[in-house]
Structure formats: structure tokens, C-alpha cells
């Protein structure tokens, strides 16, 4: 039998959001929030399903947040697939979609920014995207105070972001429990991403090298190989495939502090690299 779908409520203004959230929160129903920038794929949908299992009511936000993009980045061309997104969310039984425009989120005169430290200054994404975590922390703080969810779901795909947001929710007493979801991959191992649509067919064929390299490095580390040597060999694999490597690093899985051996673990391997004009990130447990 075809699955029953029910169009979610859609709120585009703060008063509409207030009314919808009051309705959802009646009888103390737990509310789960899945923040996204739209262009939804199965990675997003896995977070929605996790939210469905853990919370009575599920809110998905769709907001392409301008403050986390630098001037040279892809804000203008970021994929927008509203109709398909809503159809997917309806099929998952999502209760409410929060879809503010930039003026609603950042009205004239907006002048406040949340500046995360700790994991946000680990020297990974922050080194290449210095705007990024301030933009993320500010918008996520706003999403949390607007929606007031009990639980919020973020993907391990953006591993450093997951750590930053988890810490921030604690530090600012936002009353939200942050829950991480596993990375969803294409059949050939490429981590799903809204940005994968930018890849040319040839780049798309090369892209799984990132995940293959992470697995190779992880295997070597677990076999007791020297960490610096395993990472250097991994970096070579990625560059040889045609990527411009930003970083391939082993870090403590919780603090993101640098580690020099598996004994300092649990260890997470994290990579970011550009292929053509497209920047891809990925990570695995070592
Ligand atoms: P984005 O729309 O790219 O900002 O992503 C919204 C949320 O989905 C973030 O918490 C991401 O970490 C998560 N996400 C993106 N891609 C994946 C994936 N392949 N697997 C799991 N989660 C993902």
C-alpha cells in the first residue's frame, strides 16, 4: 500500500512559527528539529527519520544561511529544490517546515554574533573557512531559540560542526540535546552532499577516492602503522587522484585535539579537498 503522505505545515514568519510550535508542543510533545539548507538528499532524510524515532513532533528548517558563506563561496549558486524538498518531507511525515527568508532571520540592523571557541578553532574547517562556525553558531542559536526543540539532529558528515553545536548548546544553556546521525553514502562510498551536483561526470568518478583513502589510512593505523606515515601516504593518494588537498588529519574524536598515535584516541580521520571548483569533506572513525 502506498504510504500516506500529509503535507507539513509551512511557517515563513516568526508569528506563524510561534503559532505552529505552540500547536506542536501541546500535551508536552517532544519536539525534534533538523536544521538544513534544503536540496535534501538521503543524508538529510536519515536525520529526519532519526528525529521521527526520537521525538513526537518533527520540525525541519530550510534556510540557506548567508552568514556562513564567505564572499567567494557558492551562496548564489547553492542548489535550491523547494518543491522536491517539501514532497520528501511530506513522505516522511514531518510536522512543520520552518522556512524564513534572510530578512526575517537577519532584519535590518542585526548586529549580534555567537563566536564559538574550542572545537571551532581546532584548525580544520576553520582554517579554510574562517567565517563558517561563527555563521553556523549564530544561526543555530537563533533556530534553537525560535523553535525551542527538545532535541536537535546534526549529521556526522559535518563532524567539526556537530562538536561545535553540541558544545554551544551546553554552554549557552539552550535546553536542547544535540544528537548526531551517521554519514549516509552513495553506493561507491562518496558521502552524500547537496554540493555533489556541482561535480562533472569525471569529477564524480574521482570523488570516492576521499572515502577510499580514509578507509585505507584507518586500516593502516589499526594495523599499527606509524600515524604520520599513514597520513602522508593518504595525502599522496588524494593529490595523485587530482584533488587539491586542504587537510587530511587524525584528531581526538571528542575534543578534536591533534593526536600522534592511536593510543591518544578515540581517533577520527577528517579530510577536506577540492576537485575542480567543488570542495568536499568527509570523515570516519579510525
Ligand atoms: P546541510 O543542508 O548541508 O547544511 O546539512 C544539514 C544537515 O544534514 C547537517 O547536520 C549535515 O551534517 C547533515 N548531512 C549532510 N549530508 C549528510 C550525509 N551524507 N549523511 C548524514 N548527514 C548529512
Boltz pocket constraint, residues with backbone or C-beta under 6 A from the ligand:
constraints:
  - pocket:
      binder: B
      contacts: [[A, 35], [A, 36], [A, 37], [A, 38], [A, 42], [A, 43], [A, 44], [A, 46], [A, 47], [A, 153], [A, 154], [A, 155], [A, 156], [A, 157], [A, 158], [A, 181], [A, 182], [A, 183], [A, 184], [A, 185], [A, 191], [A, 192], [A, 193], [A, 194]]
      max_distance: 6.0
